[in-house]
Amino acid sequence: MLKVAKTGNEAMAEAMRQINPDVVAAYPITPATEIAQIFSKFVSDGSVVTEMLRVESEHSALSACLGASAAGSRVMTATSSQGLILMSEIMPIVSALRLPIVMPEVNRAISGPINIHCDHSDTMFVRDAGWIQIFSEDTQEAYDNVIQAVRISEHTDVRLPSLVTTDGFIISHAMSDINILSDEEVKNFIGSFKAISPLLDVDNPKTIGAIDLQNYYFEHKLPVAEAMNKAKNVILEVGKEYGKKTGRHYSFFDEYKLDDADIAIVCLGSTAGTAKEAVNQLRASGVKAGLLKLRVFRPFPAQEIAEKLASMKAIAVLDRSDSYSAVGGPLFTEITSAMYINATNVKTINYIYGLGGRDIKVADLKDIYNDLNTVKESAANLKDIIRYIGVRK
């Protein structure tokens, strides 16, 4: 294990170098540009054998990745925000064709108005495209998650594409110490790529991307759902194996001082680090605060989350995006659905925060925990369960 100082973008590019994919097609977009830019240097200096395609748009990038993956190659790309939106036409085609493309994605607000800073609206926009979604709290997780995503996506029970996300600028451009594996260790961990029914297998010709109407469309969509279900076990297996190798164990989520907590926050991404400090300060004053940091958003671990939160007296679900559904943010609706279908009744508040990169501070999170202390004692039904924090009056 080697300790190095890297930004989130550098760490993801380094993971890509060690994975050494056959093909990478990418188009620049802030704040993800550096990932492909750094990787292109690896291509130029011969430290990878990757065929790198410089295309005219993100739509073209994922289209080229689709073709290369269907042909039988290990394929990666990277993007953010509007780039991800432009790819969205192709994303469900990739999952329907069961192509295990891995895409580092730097979370950034989507337009309008135009904004280049972090929120999760881009990732949430494509949450139902049939891609596995893994969120990273910090640079170390960004590196580790990219490597694990290759094993998860390429598993024969899964064969689905993966998004591995980091928070724009907060993680993508912030430098920290991380521990990285040797090139040989990564190579051994991910294994060699095994194409299934590649398009270029001329001895076994096939059609890919054909029109599929009433007679068979349904039957060809169901396998995506079945594969997403099977991905849960694979994610746990890969996380456990990676933990044995590195000492860094990964599951669907991380718990922080949750065992004896009676109030808790649920969140995604870098906010978890700030929330941990809030928990520490509150614990010092006798408040039983805890944190559930969700790592895997797709497939959504509904039963496991409900079991972990069942003993809480009140929880706050933090969304760094808004669904505009008038019933809460994307994570909130998933969490409350999980609680309902698993017969878990806990008072739950939704806080939408941090849109367009607005900071959330320790004091803000302590305020949320203090709200929960009030909520847990209230006998009345909650009325203002959807709350916007950090908006100027």
C-alpha beads as a LAMMPS data file, in Angstrom:
LAMMPS data file: protein, C-alpha beads

393 atoms
392 bonds

1 atom types
1 bond types

-500.0 500.0 xlo xhi
-500.0 500.0 ylo yhi
-500.0 500.0 zlo zhi

Masses

1 110.0

Atoms # bond

1 1 1 0.000 0.000 0.000
2 1 1 1.357 3.415 -0.978
3 1 1 0.253 6.709 0.608
4 1 1 -0.011 9.599 -1.863
5 1 1 -1.635 13.033 -1.950
6 1 1 -4.255 13.372 -4.677
7 1 1 -7.393 15.268 -5.548
8 1 1 -10.598 13.369 -6.192
9 1 1 -10.162 13.736 -9.940
10 1 1 -6.549 12.578 -9.760
11 1 1 -7.541 9.591 -7.646
12 1 1 -10.219 8.489 -10.119
13 1 1 -7.831 8.939 -13.046
14 1 1 -5.224 6.907 -11.174
15 1 1 -7.735 4.118 -10.621
16 1 1 -8.525 4.198 -14.335
17 1 1 -4.805 3.941 -15.159
18 1 1 -4.474 0.868 -12.967
19 1 1 -7.632 -0.667 -14.460
20 1 1 -6.157 -0.018 -17.927
21 1 1 -9.406 -0.201 -19.926
22 1 1 -9.377 -1.120 -23.600
23 1 1 -11.309 1.977 -24.676
24 1 1 -12.097 5.381 -23.151
25 1 1 -14.249 7.929 -24.972
26 1 1 -14.763 11.273 -23.247
27 1 1 -15.635 14.921 -23.721
28 1 1 -14.560 17.688 -21.307
29 1 1 -16.930 19.281 -18.797
30 1 1 -16.235 21.068 -15.514
31 1 1 -15.563 19.787 -12.865
32 1 1 -14.888 16.334 -14.368
33 1 1 -12.595 17.472 -17.201
34 1 1 -9.410 16.603 -15.322
35 1 1 -10.264 12.910 -15.077
36 1 1 -10.067 12.337 -18.829
37 1 1 -7.363 14.984 -19.220
38 1 1 -5.062 13.278 -16.734
39 1 1 -5.902 9.885 -18.203
40 1 1 -5.020 11.161 -21.689
41 1 1 -1.490 11.789 -20.409
42 1 1 -1.285 8.157 -19.365
43 1 1 -2.307 7.214 -22.889
44 1 1 0.286 9.548 -24.425
45 1 1 3.162 8.311 -22.284
46 1 1 2.293 4.662 -22.897
47 1 1 1.482 3.726 -19.311
48 1 1 -1.842 2.259 -20.523
49 1 1 -2.754 0.446 -23.723
50 1 1 -6.111 2.213 -23.977
51 1 1 -7.583 3.432 -27.241
52 1 1 -8.748 6.934 -26.310
53 1 1 -11.437 8.523 -28.458
54 1 1 -11.775 12.303 -28.453
55 1 1 -15.343 12.879 -29.578
56 1 1 -17.529 15.909 -30.271
57 1 1 -19.983 15.613 -27.364
58 1 1 -20.923 13.569 -24.326
59 1 1 -23.699 11.935 -26.352
60 1 1 -21.038 10.783 -28.801
61 1 1 -18.779 9.706 -25.946
62 1 1 -21.290 7.280 -24.465
63 1 1 -22.382 6.147 -27.930
64 1 1 -18.773 5.264 -28.731
65 1 1 -18.447 3.517 -25.372
66 1 1 -21.582 1.508 -26.123
67 1 1 -20.170 0.358 -29.455
68 1 1 -16.779 -0.514 -27.997
69 1 1 -18.332 -2.423 -25.098
70 1 1 -20.702 -4.310 -27.385
71 1 1 -17.716 -5.241 -29.537
72 1 1 -16.094 -6.909 -26.523
73 1 1 -13.918 -4.287 -24.821
74 1 1 -13.522 -3.136 -21.214
75 1 1 -14.720 0.469 -21.428
76 1 1 -14.791 3.584 -19.247
77 1 1 -15.706 7.260 -19.556
78 1 1 -16.239 10.242 -17.222
79 1 1 -18.572 13.231 -17.109
80 1 1 -20.649 15.641 -15.040
81 1 1 -23.868 17.689 -15.018
82 1 1 -25.087 18.678 -18.495
83 1 1 -22.724 16.092 -19.949
84 1 1 -24.527 13.376 -18.035
85 1 1 -27.866 14.776 -19.183
86 1 1 -26.645 14.670 -22.792
87 1 1 -25.642 11.046 -22.261
88 1 1 -29.018 10.197 -20.764
89 1 1 -30.527 9.160 -24.114
90 1 1 -27.907 6.416 -24.394
91 1 1 -27.755 5.348 -20.742
92 1 1 -30.831 3.058 -20.693
93 1 1 -29.672 1.492 -23.942
94 1 1 -26.356 0.607 -22.295
95 1 1 -28.110 -1.031 -19.351
96 1 1 -30.617 -2.816 -21.603
97 1 1 -27.717 -4.296 -23.590
98 1 1 -26.094 -5.347 -20.279
99 1 1 -22.833 -3.564 -21.032
100 1 1 -20.582 -3.158 -17.942
101 1 1 -19.263 0.350 -18.636
102 1 1 -17.883 2.190 -15.596
103 1 1 -18.225 5.971 -15.458
104 1 1 -16.693 8.277 -12.828
105 1 1 -19.190 11.136 -12.471
106 1 1 -18.519 14.404 -10.649
107 1 1 -21.705 15.693 -9.062
108 1 1 -22.627 19.173 -10.302
109 1 1 -25.846 21.166 -10.484
110 1 1 -27.736 21.042 -13.759
111 1 1 -28.992 24.113 -15.585
112 1 1 -30.780 26.405 -15.289
113 1 1 -29.525 28.738 -14.229
114 1 1 -26.009 27.691 -15.243
115 1 1 -23.957 26.562 -12.267
116 1 1 -20.683 24.607 -12.103
117 1 1 -20.733 23.670 -8.412
118 1 1 -21.893 20.659 -6.471
119 1 1 -25.276 19.264 -5.934
120 1 1 -26.726 15.862 -6.793
121 1 1 -29.313 16.911 -9.359
122 1 1 -27.347 15.430 -12.261
123 1 1 -26.996 11.968 -10.747
124 1 1 -30.577 11.946 -9.530
125 1 1 -31.782 12.933 -12.984
126 1 1 -30.638 9.530 -14.315
127 1 1 -31.397 7.443 -11.236
128 1 1 -33.791 5.199 -13.178
129 1 1 -31.562 4.545 -16.192
130 1 1 -30.560 1.072 -15.025
131 1 1 -27.076 2.051 -13.822
132 1 1 -25.603 1.082 -10.468
133 1 1 -24.895 4.252 -8.474
134 1 1 -22.147 4.465 -5.864
135 1 1 -21.487 7.682 -3.913
136 1 1 -18.112 8.652 -2.422
137 1 1 -17.635 10.651 0.765
138 1 1 -13.993 11.521 0.090
139 1 1 -11.018 11.004 -2.218
140 1 1 -10.122 7.630 -0.727
141 1 1 -13.606 6.301 -1.380
142 1 1 -13.558 7.728 -4.909
143 1 1 -10.453 5.682 -5.687
144 1 1 -11.716 2.537 -3.974
145 1 1 -15.196 2.736 -5.482
146 1 1 -13.957 2.989 -9.082
147 1 1 -11.922 -0.196 -8.683
148 1 1 -14.765 -2.075 -7.012
149 1 1 -17.252 -0.893 -9.645
150 1 1 -15.346 -2.777 -12.347
151 1 1 -15.698 -6.061 -10.454
152 1 1 -19.348 -5.384 -9.647
153 1 1 -20.381 -4.391 -13.165
154 1 1 -18.514 -7.230 -14.861
155 1 1 -19.839 -9.963 -12.560
156 1 1 -21.813 -12.508 -14.558
157 1 1 -24.851 -12.079 -12.279
158 1 1 -24.872 -8.326 -12.927
159 1 1 -23.444 -7.076 -16.256
160 1 1 -24.802 -3.596 -15.667
161 1 1 -23.033 -0.232 -16.043
162 1 1 -21.941 1.767 -12.989
163 1 1 -21.755 5.446 -12.029
164 1 1 -19.201 6.271 -9.330
165 1 1 -19.756 9.782 -8.041
166 1 1 -17.810 12.431 -6.157
167 1 1 -18.969 15.885 -5.113
168 1 1 -17.798 18.590 -7.505
169 1 1 -14.941 20.779 -6.243
170 1 1 -15.542 19.640 -2.641
171 1 1 -13.882 16.313 -3.489
172 1 1 -12.926 16.535 -7.169
173 1 1 -10.468 19.406 -6.656
174 1 1 -9.596 18.993 -2.968
175 1 1 -6.341 17.213 -2.167
176 1 1 -5.953 14.664 0.586
177 1 1 -3.787 11.686 1.501
178 1 1 -5.009 8.345 0.223
179 1 1 -3.677 4.801 0.216
180 1 1 -3.475 3.170 -3.198
181 1 1 -2.837 -0.393 -4.257
182 1 1 -0.005 -1.447 -6.515
183 1 1 -0.753 -1.850 -10.207
184 1 1 -0.381 -5.603 -9.870
185 1 1 -2.821 -5.749 -6.938
186 1 1 -5.472 -3.857 -8.913
187 1 1 -4.900 -6.053 -11.956
188 1 1 -5.343 -9.191 -9.877
189 1 1 -8.386 -7.837 -8.060
190 1 1 -10.382 -6.870 -11.154
191 1 1 -9.203 -9.803 -13.256
192 1 1 -9.129 -9.967 -17.027
193 1 1 -12.165 -8.815 -18.955
194 1 1 -14.440 -11.551 -20.258
195 1 1 -16.751 -10.387 -23.024
196 1 1 -20.157 -12.052 -23.235
197 1 1 -21.638 -12.405 -26.733
198 1 1 -19.351 -9.762 -28.293
199 1 1 -20.552 -8.218 -31.519
200 1 1 -17.233 -9.034 -33.231
201 1 1 -17.557 -12.757 -32.616
202 1 1 -18.080 -13.497 -36.312
203 1 1 -18.528 -17.200 -35.693
204 1 1 -21.636 -16.465 -33.644
205 1 1 -23.376 -13.576 -35.408
206 1 1 -26.033 -11.636 -33.559
207 1 1 -28.113 -8.486 -33.743
208 1 1 -27.616 -5.706 -31.173
209 1 1 -29.933 -2.725 -30.880
210 1 1 -32.784 -4.106 -32.945
211 1 1 -36.334 -2.786 -32.740
212 1 1 -38.308 -4.673 -30.112
213 1 1 -42.072 -4.126 -30.029
214 1 1 -44.957 -5.561 -27.993
215 1 1 -44.003 -9.185 -28.440
216 1 1 -40.622 -9.078 -26.636
217 1 1 -39.835 -5.597 -25.244
218 1 1 -41.151 -6.431 -21.764
219 1 1 -39.181 -9.690 -21.622
220 1 1 -35.995 -7.838 -22.555
221 1 1 -36.461 -5.137 -19.888
222 1 1 -37.149 -7.481 -16.991
223 1 1 -33.560 -8.848 -16.938
224 1 1 -32.276 -5.364 -16.075
225 1 1 -34.440 -5.321 -12.951
226 1 1 -33.394 -8.872 -12.081
227 1 1 -29.715 -7.991 -12.512
228 1 1 -30.111 -4.934 -10.276
229 1 1 -31.545 -7.204 -7.576
230 1 1 -28.633 -9.605 -7.917
231 1 1 -26.162 -6.716 -7.773
232 1 1 -26.870 -6.284 -4.062
233 1 1 -25.151 -9.528 -3.095
234 1 1 -22.293 -8.863 -5.494
235 1 1 -21.708 -5.385 -4.023
236 1 1 -21.426 -6.907 -0.547
237 1 1 -19.127 -9.713 -1.733
238 1 1 -16.819 -7.333 -3.593
239 1 1 -16.767 -4.885 -0.689
240 1 1 -15.823 -7.659 1.734
241 1 1 -13.059 -8.945 -0.521
242 1 1 -11.721 -5.433 -1.035
243 1 1 -11.750 -4.944 2.726
244 1 1 -9.617 -8.047 3.272
245 1 1 -7.087 -6.670 0.807
246 1 1 -7.007 -3.060 2.009
247 1 1 -8.516 -2.923 5.489
248 1 1 -11.194 -0.585 4.083
249 1 1 -14.486 -2.461 4.179
250 1 1 -17.455 -1.360 2.064
251 1 1 -21.155 -2.114 2.266
252 1 1 -24.371 -0.352 1.223
253 1 1 -23.867 2.317 3.858
254 1 1 -21.705 3.374 6.782
255 1 1 -22.984 3.931 10.300
256 1 1 -21.516 6.551 12.605
257 1 1 -22.441 6.334 16.291
258 1 1 -25.791 4.909 15.255
259 1 1 -26.058 1.923 17.624
260 1 1 -27.270 3.861 20.656
261 1 1 -28.629 6.922 18.826
262 1 1 -32.241 8.023 19.057
263 1 1 -32.007 10.689 16.327
264 1 1 -30.124 10.369 13.036
265 1 1 -29.327 12.045 9.755
266 1 1 -29.252 10.129 6.456
267 1 1 -27.168 11.665 3.660
268 1 1 -25.048 11.022 0.586
269 1 1 -21.519 12.075 -0.335
270 1 1 -19.181 14.600 1.250
271 1 1 -21.783 16.012 3.654
272 1 1 -21.230 12.904 5.778
273 1 1 -17.820 14.196 6.837
274 1 1 -19.348 17.438 8.119
275 1 1 -22.166 15.521 9.786
276 1 1 -19.678 13.392 11.711
277 1 1 -18.219 16.519 13.301
278 1 1 -21.714 17.692 14.234
279 1 1 -22.369 14.296 15.816
280 1 1 -19.114 14.490 17.781
281 1 1 -19.970 17.917 19.178
282 1 1 -23.510 16.893 20.087
283 1 1 -22.362 13.673 21.708
284 1 1 -20.021 15.714 23.904
285 1 1 -23.072 17.573 25.213
286 1 1 -25.063 14.398 25.804
287 1 1 -27.201 14.304 22.659
288 1 1 -27.623 10.786 21.237
289 1 1 -27.069 11.758 17.604
290 1 1 -26.086 9.345 14.846
291 1 1 -25.449 9.221 11.108
292 1 1 -26.277 6.815 8.290
293 1 1 -24.176 7.609 5.218
294 1 1 -25.635 5.904 2.190
295 1 1 -23.015 4.689 -0.274
296 1 1 -25.099 2.672 -2.740
297 1 1 -28.134 4.444 -4.163
298 1 1 -28.808 1.915 -6.949
299 1 1 -29.678 -0.792 -6.216
300 1 1 -31.468 0.818 -3.289
301 1 1 -30.976 -1.216 -0.056
302 1 1 -34.483 -0.598 1.258
303 1 1 -34.809 -3.418 3.770
304 1 1 -31.331 -2.940 5.188
305 1 1 -31.892 0.802 5.687
306 1 1 -35.254 0.275 7.358
307 1 1 -33.726 -2.216 9.779
308 1 1 -30.928 0.182 10.716
309 1 1 -33.289 3.099 11.299
310 1 1 -36.086 1.192 13.041
311 1 1 -34.864 2.067 16.540
312 1 1 -34.654 5.806 15.896
313 1 1 -37.190 8.212 17.394
314 1 1 -36.751 10.747 14.571
315 1 1 -34.634 10.982 11.426
316 1 1 -33.724 13.686 8.932
317 1 1 -33.103 12.768 5.306
318 1 1 -30.820 15.254 3.548
319 1 1 -31.243 15.797 -0.190
320 1 1 -28.717 17.807 -2.193
321 1 1 -31.258 17.947 -5.017
322 1 1 -34.966 18.551 -5.396
323 1 1 -37.382 16.262 -7.201
324 1 1 -39.949 19.053 -7.778
325 1 1 -42.563 16.445 -6.948
326 1 1 -43.993 18.480 -4.039
327 1 1 -43.478 15.446 -1.787
328 1 1 -39.757 15.741 -1.055
329 1 1 -36.335 15.081 -2.541
330 1 1 -35.270 11.849 -4.258
331 1 1 -33.497 10.305 -1.273
332 1 1 -36.356 11.221 1.055
333 1 1 -38.988 9.506 -1.077
334 1 1 -36.808 6.391 -1.357
335 1 1 -36.190 6.287 2.393
336 1 1 -39.830 6.812 3.353
337 1 1 -40.915 4.165 0.854
338 1 1 -38.364 1.757 2.342
339 1 1 -39.661 2.446 5.841
340 1 1 -43.283 1.969 4.803
341 1 1 -42.881 -1.292 2.919
342 1 1 -40.830 -2.677 5.812
343 1 1 -43.450 -1.625 8.401
344 1 1 -41.078 0.790 10.131
345 1 1 -42.750 3.878 11.586
346 1 1 -40.243 6.626 12.445
347 1 1 -40.858 10.358 12.361
348 1 1 -39.039 11.588 9.275
349 1 1 -38.192 15.093 8.077
350 1 1 -36.720 16.021 4.686
351 1 1 -34.136 18.795 4.396
352 1 1 -33.230 19.986 0.923
353 1 1 -29.888 21.781 1.083
354 1 1 -26.743 22.838 -0.720
355 1 1 -28.174 23.397 -4.195
356 1 1 -25.691 24.898 -6.624
357 1 1 -22.787 24.328 -4.244
358 1 1 -24.078 26.295 -1.255
359 1 1 -22.171 25.182 1.831
360 1 1 -23.743 23.283 4.667
361 1 1 -21.856 23.837 7.898
362 1 1 -21.531 22.027 11.193
363 1 1 -23.813 24.616 12.794
364 1 1 -26.501 23.923 10.173
365 1 1 -26.361 20.199 10.858
366 1 1 -26.495 20.754 14.607
367 1 1 -29.626 22.818 14.023
368 1 1 -31.137 19.862 12.167
369 1 1 -30.321 17.514 15.036
370 1 1 -31.841 20.016 17.465
371 1 1 -34.979 20.058 15.307
372 1 1 -35.083 16.271 15.553
373 1 1 -34.889 16.454 19.327
374 1 1 -38.044 18.544 19.226
375 1 1 -39.712 16.301 16.664
376 1 1 -39.088 13.112 18.637
377 1 1 -40.946 14.536 21.640
378 1 1 -43.900 15.834 19.633
379 1 1 -47.161 13.931 19.880
380 1 1 -48.778 15.844 17.021
381 1 1 -48.557 14.821 13.399
382 1 1 -45.764 16.554 11.522
383 1 1 -46.880 19.241 9.114
384 1 1 -43.855 20.911 7.540
385 1 1 -41.955 17.741 6.751
386 1 1 -40.292 19.190 3.627
387 1 1 -37.859 21.890 4.672
388 1 1 -35.324 23.994 2.760
389 1 1 -32.235 24.856 4.785
390 1 1 -29.696 27.516 3.912
391 1 1 -31.962 29.611 1.663
392 1 1 -31.614 33.365 2.157
393 1 1 -34.817 35.036 3.319

Bonds

1 1 1 2
2 1 2 3
3 1 3 4
4 1 4 5
5 1 5 6
6 1 6 7
7 1 7 8
8 1 8 9
9 1 9 10
10 1 10 11
11 1 11 12
12 1 12 13
13 1 13 14
14 1 14 15
15 1 15 16
16 1 16 17
17 1 17 18
18 1 18 19
19 1 19 20
20 1 20 21
21 1 21 22
22 1 22 23
23 1 23 24
24 1 24 25
25 1 25 26
26 1 26 27
27 1 27 28
28 1 28 29
29 1 29 30
30 1 30 31
31 1 31 32
32 1 32 33
33 1 33 34
34 1 34 35
35 1 35 36
36 1 36 37
37 1 37 38
38 1 38 39
39 1 39 40
40 1 40 41
41 1 41 42
42 1 42 43
43 1 43 44
44 1 44 45
45 1 45 46
46 1 46 47
47 1 47 48
48 1 48 49
49 1 49 50
50 1 50 51
51 1 51 52
52 1 52 53
53 1 53 54
54 1 54 55
55 1 55 56
56 1 56 57
57 1 57 58
58 1 58 59
59 1 59 60
60 1 60 61
61 1 61 62
62 1 62 63
63 1 63 64
64 1 64 65
65 1 65 66
66 1 66 67
67 1 67 68
68 1 68 69
69 1 69 70
70 1 70 71
71 1 71 72
72 1 72 73
73 1 73 74
74 1 74 75
75 1 75 76
76 1 76 77
77 1 77 78
78 1 78 79
79 1 79 80
80 1 80 81
81 1 81 82
82 1 82 83
83 1 83 84
84 1 84 85
85 1 85 86
86 1 86 87
87 1 87 88
88 1 88 89
89 1 89 90
90 1 90 91
91 1 91 92
92 1 92 93
93 1 93 94
94 1 94 95
95 1 95 96
96 1 96 97
97 1 97 98
98 1 98 99
99 1 99 100
100 1 100 101
101 1 101 102
102 1 102 103
103 1 103 104
104 1 104 105
105 1 105 106
106 1 106 107
107 1 107 108
108 1 108 109
109 1 109 110
110 1 110 111
111 1 111 112
112 1 112 113
113 1 113 114
114 1 114 115
115 1 115 116
116 1 116 117
117 1 117 118
118 1 118 119
119 1 119 120
120 1 120 121
121 1 121 122
122 1 122 123
123 1 123 124
124 1 124 125
125 1 125 126
126 1 126 127
127 1 127 128
128 1 128 129
129 1 129 130
130 1 130 131
131 1 131 132
132 1 132 133
133 1 133 134
134 1 134 135
135 1 135 136
136 1 136 137
137 1 137 138
138 1 138 139
139 1 139 140
140 1 140 141
141 1 141 142
142 1 142 143
143 1 143 144
144 1 144 145
145 1 145 146
146 1 146 147
147 1 147 148
148 1 148 149
149 1 149 150
150 1 150 151
151 1 151 152
152 1 152 153
153 1 153 154
154 1 154 155
155 1 155 156
156 1 156 157
157 1 157 158
158 1 158 159
159 1 159 160
160 1 160 161
161 1 161 162
162 1 162 163
163 1 163 164
164 1 164 165
165 1 165 166
166 1 166 167
167 1 167 168
168 1 168 169
169 1 169 170
170 1 170 171
171 1 171 172
172 1 172 173
173 1 173 174
174 1 174 175
175 1 175 176
176 1 176 177
177 1 177 178
178 1 178 179
179 1 179 180
180 1 180 181
181 1 181 182
182 1 182 183
183 1 183 184
184 1 184 185
185 1 185 186
186 1 186 187
187 1 187 188
188 1 188 189
189 1 189 190
190 1 190 191
191 1 191 192
192 1 192 193
193 1 193 194
194 1 194 195
195 1 195 196
196 1 196 197
197 1 197 198
198 1 198 199
199 1 199 200
200 1 200 201
201 1 201 202
202 1 202 203
203 1 203 204
204 1 204 205
205 1 205 206
206 1 206 207
207 1 207 208
208 1 208 209
209 1 209 210
210 1 210 211
211 1 211 212
212 1 212 213
213 1 213 214
214 1 214 215
215 1 215 216
216 1 216 217
217 1 217 218
218 1 218 219
219 1 219 220
220 1 220 221
221 1 221 222
222 1 222 223
223 1 223 224
224 1 224 225
225 1 225 226
226 1 226 227
227 1 227 228
228 1 228 229
229 1 229 230
230 1 230 231
231 1 231 232
232 1 232 233
233 1 233 234
234 1 234 235
235 1 235 236
236 1 236 237
237 1 237 238
238 1 238 239
239 1 239 240
240 1 240 241
241 1 241 242
242 1 242 243
243 1 243 244
244 1 244 245
245 1 245 246
246 1 246 247
247 1 247 248
248 1 248 249
249 1 249 250
250 1 250 251
251 1 251 252
252 1 252 253
253 1 253 254
254 1 254 255
255 1 255 256
256 1 256 257
257 1 257 258
258 1 258 259
259 1 259 260
260 1 260 261
261 1 261 262
262 1 262 263
263 1 263 264
264 1 264 265
265 1 265 266
266 1 266 267
267 1 267 268
268 1 268 269
269 1 269 270
270 1 270 271
271 1 271 272
272 1 272 273
273 1 273 274
274 1 274 275
275 1 275 276
276 1 276 277
277 1 277 278
278 1 278 279
279 1 279 280
280 1 280 281
281 1 281 282
282 1 282 283
283 1 283 284
284 1 284 285
285 1 285 286
286 1 286 287
287 1 287 288
288 1 288 289
289 1 289 290
290 1 290 291
291 1 291 292
292 1 292 293
293 1 293 294
294 1 294 295
295 1 295 296
296 1 296 297
297 1 297 298
298 1 298 299
299 1 299 300
300 1 300 301
301 1 301 302
302 1 302 303
303 1 303 304
304 1 304 305
305 1 305 306
306 1 306 307
307 1 307 308
308 1 308 309
309 1 309 310
310 1 310 311
311 1 311 312
312 1 312 313
313 1 313 314
314 1 314 315
315 1 315 316
316 1 316 317
317 1 317 318
318 1 318 319
319 1 319 320
320 1 320 321
321 1 321 322
322 1 322 323
323 1 323 324
324 1 324 325
325 1 325 326
326 1 326 327
327 1 327 328
328 1 328 329
329 1 329 330
330 1 330 331
331 1 331 332
332 1 332 333
333 1 333 334
334 1 334 335
335 1 335 336
336 1 336 337
337 1 337 338
338 1 338 339
339 1 339 340
340 1 340 341
341 1 341 342
342 1 342 343
343 1 343 344
344 1 344 345
345 1 345 346
346 1 346 347
347 1 347 348
348 1 348 349
349 1 349 350
350 1 350 351
351 1 351 352
352 1 352 353
353 1 353 354
354 1 354 355
355 1 355 356
356 1 356 357
357 1 357 358
358 1 358 359
359 1 359 360
360 1 360 361
361 1 361 362
362 1 362 363
363 1 363 364
364 1 364 365
365 1 365 366
366 1 366 367
367 1 367 368
368 1 368 369
369 1 369 370
370 1 370 371
371 1 371 372
372 1 372 373
373 1 373 374
374 1 374 375
375 1 375 376
376 1 376 377
377 1 377 378
378 1 378 379
379 1 379 380
380 1 380 381
381 1 381 382
382 1 382 383
383 1 383 384
384 1 384 385
385 1 385 386
386 1 386 387
387 1 387 388
388 1 388 389
389 1 389 390
390 1 390 391
391 1 391 392
392 1 392 393
